[in-house]
Amino acid sequence: MAIVYDFKKLPRTSGSDEEAARLYPQVVKLKTVTFKELAKEIEEATTYTVADLMGLMEAVVQAAAKHLNASEHVELEGLGTLSLSIACDKDEEGRQPVITSPDQVKPHHLHVSRVNFDAKPEFMKTLKGPFARAETPFPMNQERTIPTPDECRTLLLNHLDERGYISTTTYMQLTHLTRRQASAELNAFVASGLLARSGSATHVVFVRG
């Protein structure tokens, strides 16, 4: 067993096109191990049963949520500390609002954007590798080719025919565009009459115009 890694390219910020792209190493995710799988491993090595461990984890999740919702941090013994990050709801074009006064933002404009995990130094010391370079290309490390505008339109229409609507996030996944690029294209389709917006606030989707 080893920590498998590969290299990704950093976007060029300056220099000629002939300049060698800068690389950075990134861990390649081979799979996601569920807690139930961990529980089975622990059961084989201890006197705890899978049912004991699953019940305990459910209790920990509920207790942790209770304290995080009370604006408290939660320390997981031996692992690290959980805390919350919050953000304002995005506008119809998927952008964060520019806040210049606290009075602009009301409680109902906010949502929990992520749960942060700050690992304990003792736990970090257990993550030593060894390391191994990926032997075959992994999808997450392959360069993606952005479709042409006509191909993007075809992908969009095919998705609408199948699902009836599309979100900005889904359009990004189909076309490999950034959120800004995807929003600009979808807005252009709305302006041309090809699409129409449906929904409000953070639940805007696009349907045929």
TILO-10911 format. One line per 2 residues: their letters; for each residue x, y, z of N, C-alpha, C. Coordinates in nm, 2 decimals, padded with zeros to 4 digits. Example, Ala and Ser with C-alpha at 12.3 -4.5 7.8 and 13.67 -1.06 7.14 Angstrom:
2
as) 01.32,-00.57,00.78,01.23,-00.45,00.78,01.32,-00.33,00.78 | 01.28,-00.22,00.71,01.37,-00.11,00.71,01.29,00.00,00.79
END
This chain:
209
ma) 00.08,-00.12,00.00,00.00,00.00,00.00,00.09,00.12,00.00 | 00.04,00.23,-00.07,00.12,00.35,-00.08,00.03,00.47,-00.11
iv) 00.07,00.59,-00.09,00.00,00.71,-00.13,00.04,00.73,-00.27 | -00.06,00.71,-00.36,-00.04,00.73,-00.50,-00.05,00.87,-00.55
yd) 00.04,00.92,-00.63,00.03,01.06,-00.67,00.06,01.07,-00.82 | 00.02,01.19,-00.87,00.05,01.22,-01.01,00.08,01.37,-01.01
fk) 00.10,01.43,-01.13,00.13,01.57,-01.14,00.03,01.64,-01.22 | -00.01,01.76,-01.18,-00.10,01.85,-01.26,-00.03,01.97,-01.29
kl) -00.08,02.04,-01.40,-00.01,02.16,-01.45,-00.07,02.28,-01.39 | 00.02,02.38,-01.35,-00.03,02.51,-01.31,-00.05,02.59,-01.43
pr) -00.16,02.68,-01.43,-00.18,02.77,-01.54,-00.07,02.86,-01.56 | -00.03,02.89,-01.68,00.08,02.99,-01.71,00.03,03.13,-01.67
ts) 00.11,03.20,-01.61,00.07,03.34,-01.57,00.15,03.44,-01.66 | 00.26,03.40,-01.71,00.34,03.49,-01.80,00.44,03.41,-01.88
gs) 00.51,03.47,-01.96,00.62,03.40,-02.04,00.56,03.35,-02.18 | 00.65,03.30,-02.25,00.61,03.25,-02.39,00.54,03.12,-02.38
de) 00.47,03.08,-02.49,00.41,02.95,-02.50,00.50,02.83,-02.49 | 00.63,02.86,-02.52,00.73,02.75,-02.52,00.79,02.73,-02.38
ea) 00.75,02.81,-02.28,00.79,02.79,-02.15,00.74,02.66,-02.09 | 00.82,02.58,-02.03,00.77,02.46,-01.97,00.67,02.49,-01.86
ar) 00.56,02.41,-01.87,00.45,02.43,-01.77,00.50,02.38,-01.63 | 00.46,02.45,-01.53,00.50,02.42,-01.39,00.41,02.31,-01.34
ly) 00.46,02.21,-01.27,00.38,02.10,-01.22,00.38,02.10,-01.07 | 00.27,02.04,-01.02,00.26,02.02,-00.87,00.21,01.88,-00.85
pq) 00.26,01.81,-00.74,00.21,01.68,-00.71,00.07,01.68,-00.65 | -00.01,01.58,-00.68,-00.14,01.57,-00.62,-00.18,01.42,-00.59
vv) -00.24,01.40,-00.48,-00.28,01.26,-00.45,-00.39,01.21,-00.54 | -00.38,01.09,-00.59,-00.48,01.04,-00.68,-00.57,00.95,-00.59
kl) -00.70,00.98,-00.59,-00.80,00.91,-00.51,-00.83,00.77,-00.58 | -00.79,00.67,-00.51,-00.82,00.53,-00.57,-00.96,00.49,-00.54
kt) -01.01,00.52,-00.43,-01.15,00.48,-00.39,-01.18,00.55,-00.26 | -01.31,00.55,-00.23,-01.36,00.60,-00.10,-01.40,00.48,-00.01
vt) -01.34,00.48,00.11,-01.36,00.37,00.20,-01.48,00.42,00.30 | -01.58,00.34,00.30,-01.70,00.38,00.39,-01.67,00.35,00.53
fk) -01.74,00.41,00.62,-01.72,00.38,00.76,-01.76,00.24,00.80 | -01.86,00.19,00.73,-01.89,00.05,00.75,-01.78,-00.05,00.72
el) -01.70,-00.02,00.61,-01.58,-00.10,00.58,-01.48,-00.08,00.69 | -01.46,00.04,00.74,-01.37,00.06,00.85,-01.41,-00.02,00.97
ak) -01.54,-00.02,01.00,-01.60,-00.09,01.11,-01.57,-00.24,01.10 | -01.58,-00.29,00.98,-01.55,-00.44,00.96,-01.41,-00.47,00.99
ei) -01.32,-00.38,00.95,-01.18,-00.40,00.98,-01.15,-00.39,01.13 | -01.22,-00.30,01.20,-01.20,-00.28,01.34,-01.26,-00.40,01.42
ee) -01.37,-00.45,01.37,-01.43,-00.57,01.43,-01.34,-00.69,01.43 | -01.27,-00.70,01.32,-01.17,-00.82,01.31,-01.05,-00.81,01.40
at) -01.02,-00.68,01.44,-00.90,-00.66,01.52,-00.94,-00.64,01.67 | -01.06,-00.62,01.70,-01.10,-00.58,01.84,-01.22,-00.66,01.88
ty) -01.28,-00.63,02.00,-01.40,-00.70,02.05,-01.52,-00.62,02.01 | -01.51,-00.50,01.95,-01.62,-00.42,01.91,-01.69,-00.49,01.78
tv) -01.82,-00.48,01.78,-01.89,-00.53,01.66,-01.92,-00.42,01.56 | -01.95,-00.45,01.44,-01.99,-00.35,01.34,-02.11,-00.27,01.39
ad) -02.21,-00.34,01.45,-02.33,-00.27,01.50,-02.29,-00.17,01.61 | -02.20,-00.21,01.70,-02.16,-00.12,01.80,-02.10,00.01,01.74
lm) -02.01,-00.01,01.65,-01.94,00.10,01.59,-02.03,00.19,01.50 | -02.12,00.13,01.43,-02.22,00.21,01.35,-02.31,00.29,01.44
gl) -02.35,00.23,01.55,-02.44,00.30,01.64,-02.36,00.42,01.71 | -02.23,00.39,01.74,-02.15,00.49,01.80,-02.13,00.61,01.71
me) -02.10,00.58,01.58,-02.08,00.68,01.48,-02.20,00.77,01.46 | -02.32,00.71,01.46,-02.44,00.78,01.44,-02.46,00.88,01.56
av) -02.43,00.83,01.68,-02.44,00.92,01.80,-02.34,01.03,01.79 | -02.22,01.00,01.75,-02.12,01.11,01.73,-02.16,01.21,01.63
vq) -02.22,01.17,01.52,-02.26,01.26,01.41,-02.37,01.36,01.47 | -02.47,01.30,01.54,-02.58,01.38,01.59,-02.53,01.48,01.70
aa) -02.44,01.43,01.79,-02.38,01.52,01.89,-02.30,01.63,01.83 | -02.22,01.59,01.73,-02.13,01.69,01.66,-02.21,01.80,01.60
ak) -02.32,01.76,01.52,-02.41,01.86,01.46,-02.47,01.95,01.56 | -02.51,01.90,01.67,-02.57,01.98,01.78,-02.48,02.09,01.82
hl) -02.35,02.06,01.84,-02.26,02.16,01.89,-02.21,02.25,01.78 | -02.19,02.20,01.66,-02.16,02.29,01.55,-02.27,02.39,01.52
na) -02.39,02.35,01.54,-02.51,02.44,01.52,-02.52,02.54,01.63 | -02.44,02.52,01.74,-02.44,02.61,01.85,-02.32,02.70,01.85
se) -02.25,02.70,01.73,-02.13,02.79,01.71,-02.01,02.74,01.79 | -02.01,02.61,01.82,-01.89,02.56,01.89,-01.81,02.47,01.80
hv) -01.68,02.45,01.83,-01.60,02.36,01.76,-01.61,02.22,01.83 | -01.58,02.12,01.75,-01.59,01.98,01.80,-01.46,01.91,01.78
el) -01.40,01.87,01.89,-01.27,01.80,01.89,-01.30,01.65,01.88 | -01.24,01.58,01.78,-01.25,01.44,01.77,-01.12,01.38,01.82
eg) -01.13,01.31,01.93,-01.01,01.26,02.00,-00.91,01.19,01.91 | -00.79,01.24,01.90,-00.69,01.17,01.83,-00.69,01.21,01.68
lg) -00.79,01.27,01.63,-00.80,01.30,01.49,-00.78,01.45,01.46 | -00.87,01.53,01.51,-00.87,01.68,01.49,-00.99,01.75,01.53
tl) -01.01,01.87,01.48,-01.12,01.95,01.53,-01.21,01.99,01.41 | -01.34,01.99,01.43,-01.44,02.03,01.33,-01.48,02.17,01.36
sl) -01.50,02.25,01.25,-01.56,02.38,01.27,-01.63,02.42,01.14 | -01.71,02.52,01.14,-01.80,02.56,01.03,-01.74,02.68,00.96
si) -01.77,02.69,00.83,-01.75,02.81,00.75,-01.89,02.84,00.69 | -01.92,02.97,00.68,-02.05,03.01,00.63,-02.03,03.11,00.51
ac) -02.13,03.13,00.43,-02.12,03.22,00.32,-02.26,03.27,00.28 | -02.26,03.38,00.21,-02.39,03.44,00.16,-02.44,03.36,00.04
dk) -02.57,03.35,00.03,-02.62,03.29,-00.09,-02.58,03.36,-00.22 | -02.55,03.29,-00.32,-02.51,03.35,-00.45,-02.63,03.41,-00.52
de) -02.60,03.50,-00.61,-02.71,03.56,-00.69,-02.75,03.47,-00.81 | -02.84,03.52,-00.89,-02.89,03.43,-01.00,-02.79,03.39,-01.10
eg) -02.68,03.46,-01.10,-02.57,03.43,-01.20,-02.46,03.35,-01.13 | -02.48,03.30,-01.00,-02.39,03.22,-00.94,-02.27,03.29,-00.88
rq) -02.28,03.42,-00.85,-02.17,03.50,-00.80,-02.20,03.54,-00.65 | -02.10,03.55,-00.57,-02.11,03.60,-00.44,-02.14,03.75,-00.44
pv) -02.23,03.80,-00.35,-02.26,03.94,-00.35,-02.14,04.02,-00.29 | -02.13,04.14,-00.33,-02.03,04.23,-00.28,-02.09,04.30,-00.15
it) -02.03,04.27,-00.04,-02.09,04.32,00.09,-02.01,04.44,00.13 | -02.07,04.56,00.15,-02.01,04.68,00.19,-02.06,04.73,00.33
sp) -02.17,04.66,00.37,-02.23,04.70,00.50,-02.30,04.57,00.56 | -02.28,04.55,00.69,-02.34,04.44,00.76,-02.49,04.44,00.74
dq) -02.55,04.55,00.72,-02.70,04.56,00.71,-02.75,04.50,00.58 | -02.66,04.47,00.48,-02.70,04.41,00.36,-02.74,04.26,00.37
vk) -02.68,04.20,00.48,-02.70,04.06,00.49,-02.78,04.03,00.61 | -02.89,03.95,00.59,-02.98,03.91,00.69,-02.95,03.76,00.72
ph) -02.99,03.71,00.84,-02.97,03.57,00.87,-03.01,03.47,00.76 | -03.13,03.50,00.69,-03.18,03.40,00.59,-03.10,03.41,00.46
hl) -03.00,03.50,00.45,-02.92,03.51,00.33,-02.79,03.42,00.35 | -02.78,03.36,00.46,-02.65,03.28,00.49,-02.68,03.13,00.49
hv) -02.57,03.05,00.46,-02.58,02.91,00.47,-02.44,02.86,00.51 | -02.44,02.73,00.56,-02.31,02.67,00.59,-02.25,02.62,00.46
sr) -02.13,02.67,00.43,-02.07,02.64,00.31,-01.98,02.52,00.31 | -01.92,02.49,00.43,-01.84,02.38,00.45,-01.81,02.35,00.59
vn) -01.77,02.22,00.62,-01.72,02.18,00.75,-01.57,02.17,00.74 | -01.50,02.24,00.82,-01.35,02.24,00.82,-01.30,02.13,00.92
fd) -01.19,02.07,00.88,-01.13,01.97,00.96,-00.98,02.01,00.98 | -00.94,02.04,01.10,-00.81,02.07,01.14,-00.74,01.95,01.21
ak) -00.66,01.88,01.13,-00.60,01.76,01.19,-00.50,01.79,01.30 | -00.50,01.70,01.40,-00.40,01.71,01.51,-00.26,01.68,01.45
pe) -00.16,01.75,01.51,-00.02,01.71,01.46,00.01,01.57,01.49 | -00.04,01.51,01.60,-00.01,01.37,01.62,-00.06,01.28,01.52
fm) -00.18,01.31,01.47,-00.24,01.23,01.36,-00.17,01.25,01.23 | -00.12,01.37,01.20,-00.05,01.40,01.08,00.08,01.32,01.07
kt) 00.14,01.30,01.19,00.27,01.23,01.20,00.25,01.08,01.15 | 00.13,01.03,01.16,00.10,00.89,01.12,00.09,00.87,00.97
lk) 00.08,00.98,00.90,00.06,00.98,00.75,00.20,01.00,00.68 | 00.27,00.89,00.67,00.41,00.90,00.62,00.43,00.84,00.49
gp) 00.33,00.78,00.43,00.35,00.71,00.30,00.37,00.56,00.33 | 00.45,00.49,00.24,00.54,00.54,00.13,00.46,00.60,00.02
fa) 00.53,00.67,-00.07,00.47,00.73,-00.19,00.50,00.65,-00.31 | 00.41,00.65,-00.41,00.43,00.58,-00.54,00.37,00.66,-00.65
ra) 00.44,00.67,-00.76,00.39,00.75,-00.88,00.28,00.66,-00.94 | 00.17,00.72,-00.99,00.07,00.65,-01.06,00.12,00.59,-01.19
et) 00.09,00.46,-01.21,00.15,00.39,-01.32,00.06,00.42,-01.45 | -00.06,00.44,-01.43,-00.15,00.47,-01.55,-00.22,00.60,-01.53
pf) -00.26,00.67,-01.64,-00.33,00.80,-01.62,-00.46,00.78,-01.55 | -00.49,00.87,-01.46,-00.62,00.88,-01.39,-00.71,00.99,-01.44
pm) -00.84,00.97,-01.45,-00.92,01.08,-01.50,-00.90,01.22,-01.44 | -00.88,01.22,-01.31,-00.86,01.35,-01.24,-00.74,01.42,-01.28
nq) -00.64,01.35,-01.34,-00.51,01.41,-01.38,-00.50,01.43,-01.53 | -00.60,01.39,-01.61,-00.60,01.41,-01.75,-00.64,01.55,-01.79
er) -00.58,01.60,-01.89,-00.62,01.73,-01.94,-00.76,01.72,-02.01 | -00.84,01.81,-01.99,-00.98,01.81,-02.05,-00.98,01.90,-02.17
ti) -01.04,01.86,-02.27,-01.06,01.94,-02.39,-01.19,02.01,-02.39 | -01.19,02.14,-02.39,-01.31,02.22,-02.39,-01.38,02.21,-02.52
pt) -01.51,02.17,-02.53,-01.58,02.16,-02.66,-01.59,02.30,-02.73 | -01.61,02.29,-02.86,-01.63,02.42,-02.93,-01.77,02.47,-02.89
pd) -01.80,02.60,-02.93,-01.93,02.66,-02.90,-02.05,02.57,-02.96 | -02.03,02.52,-03.08,-02.13,02.44,-03.14,-02.15,02.31,-03.06
ec) -02.04,02.25,-03.02,-02.05,02.13,-02.94,-02.11,02.15,-02.80 | -02.08,02.27,-02.74,-02.14,02.30,-02.61,-02.30,02.32,-02.63
rt) -02.34,02.38,-02.74,-02.48,02.40,-02.77,-02.55,02.26,-02.78 | -02.48,02.17,-02.85,-02.53,02.03,-02.88,-02.55,01.96,-02.74
ll) -02.44,01.97,-02.66,-02.45,01.90,-02.53,-02.56,01.96,-02.44 | -02.58,02.09,-02.45,-02.69,02.15,-02.38,-02.82,02.10,-02.42
ln) -02.85,02.10,-02.55,-02.98,02.06,-02.61,-03.01,01.92,-02.58 | -02.90,01.83,-02.59,-02.92,01.69,-02.56,-02.96,01.67,-02.41
hl) -02.90,01.75,-02.33,-02.93,01.73,-02.18,-03.07,01.78,-02.16 | -03.11,01.89,-02.22,-03.25,01.94,-02.20,-03.35,01.84,-02.25
de) -03.32,01.78,-02.37,-03.41,01.68,-02.42,-03.43,01.56,-02.32 | -03.32,01.53,-02.25,-03.32,01.42,-02.16,-03.38,01.45,-02.03
rg) -03.34,01.57,-01.97,-03.38,01.60,-01.83,-03.49,01.71,-01.83 | -03.49,01.80,-01.93,-03.59,01.91,-01.92,-03.53,02.04,-01.86
yi) -03.43,02.03,-01.79,-03.37,02.15,-01.73,-03.22,02.13,-01.71 | -03.14,02.24,-01.68,-03.00,02.22,-01.66,-02.96,02.33,-01.56
st) -02.87,02.30,-01.47,-02.81,02.40,-01.38,-02.68,02.44,-01.43 | -02.63,02.55,-01.37,-02.49,02.60,-01.41,-02.39,02.50,-01.38
tt) -02.40,02.43,-01.26,-02.30,02.33,-01.22,-02.30,02.21,-01.32 | -02.42,02.17,-01.36,-02.42,02.06,-01.46,-02.36,02.10,-01.59
ym) -02.39,02.22,-01.64,-02.33,02.27,-01.76,-02.18,02.28,-01.75 | -02.13,02.32,-01.64,-01.98,02.32,-01.62,-01.93,02.18,-01.63
ql) -02.00,02.08,-01.58,-01.95,01.94,-01.59,-01.95,01.89,-01.73 | -02.06,01.93,-01.80,-02.07,01.88,-01.94,-01.96,01.94,-02.03
th) -01.93,02.07,-02.01,-01.85,02.14,-02.10,-01.70,02.17,-02.06 | -01.68,02.14,-01.93,-01.55,02.16,-01.86,-01.51,02.31,-01.86
lt) -01.61,02.40,-01.86,-01.59,02.54,-01.85,-01.58,02.58,-01.70 | -01.52,02.70,-01.68,-01.52,02.75,-01.54,-01.66,02.80,-01.51
rr) -01.69,02.83,-01.38,-01.83,02.88,-01.35,-01.85,03.02,-01.42 | -01.75,03.10,-01.42,-01.77,03.23,-01.49,-01.81,03.21,-01.64
qa) -01.73,03.12,-01.71,-01.76,03.10,-01.85,-01.89,03.03,-01.87 | -01.93,02.93,-01.79,-02.05,02.87,-01.80,-02.17,02.96,-01.78
sa) -02.16,03.05,-01.68,-02.27,03.15,-01.65,-02.28,03.24,-01.77 | -02.17,03.29,-01.82,-02.17,03.38,-01.94,-02.24,03.31,-02.06
el) -02.21,03.19,-02.08,-02.27,03.12,-02.20,-02.42,03.10,-02.17 | -02.46,03.06,-02.05,-02.60,03.03,-02.02,-02.68,03.16,-02.03
na) -02.62,03.27,-01.98,-02.69,03.40,-01.99,-02.70,03.45,-02.14 | -02.60,03.41,-02.22,-02.61,03.45,-02.36,-02.72,03.37,-02.43
fv) -02.74,03.24,-02.39,-02.85,03.16,-02.44,-02.98,03.21,-02.40 | -02.99,03.27,-02.27,-03.11,03.33,-02.23,-03.15,03.46,-02.31
as) -03.04,03.54,-02.33,-03.06,03.66,-02.41,-03.11,03.63,-02.55 | -03.06,03.52,-02.61,-03.10,03.48,-02.75,-03.24,03.42,-02.76
gl) -03.29,03.38,-02.64,-03.42,03.32,-02.64,-03.42,03.17,-02.64 | -03.30,03.11,-02.65,-03.29,02.96,-02.65,-03.32,02.91,-02.51
la) -03.29,02.98,-02.40,-03.31,02.93,-02.27,-03.40,03.04,-02.19 | -03.46,02.99,-02.08,-03.53,03.08,-01.99,-03.49,03.03,-01.85
rs) -03.48,03.13,-01.76,-03.45,03.09,-01.62,-03.58,03.04,-01.55 | -03.56,02.95,-01.45,-03.67,02.90,-01.37,-03.62,02.88,-01.23
gs) -03.70,02.92,-01.13,-03.66,02.91,-00.99,-03.61,03.05,-00.94 | -03.55,03.05,-00.82,-03.50,03.17,-00.77,-03.39,03.15,-00.67
at) -03.32,03.26,-00.63,-03.21,03.25,-00.54,-03.11,03.15,-00.58 | -03.08,03.05,-00.49,-02.97,02.96,-00.51,-03.03,02.84,-00.59
hv) -03.15,02.84,-00.63,-03.21,02.72,-00.70,-03.25,02.75,-00.84 | -03.17,02.84,-00.91,-03.20,02.87,-01.05,-03.16,02.76,-01.14
vf) -03.25,02.72,-01.23,-03.21,02.63,-01.34,-03.25,02.69,-01.47 | -03.21,02.63,-01.58,-03.25,02.68,-01.71,-03.33,02.58,-01.79
vr) -03.43,02.63,-01.86,-03.52,02.54,-01.94,-03.52,02.60,-02.08 | -03.58,02.53,-02.17,-03.60,02.59,-02.31,-03.68,02.71,-02.31
g) -03.64,02.81,-02.39,-03.71,02.94,-02.39,-03.83,02.93,-02.48
END
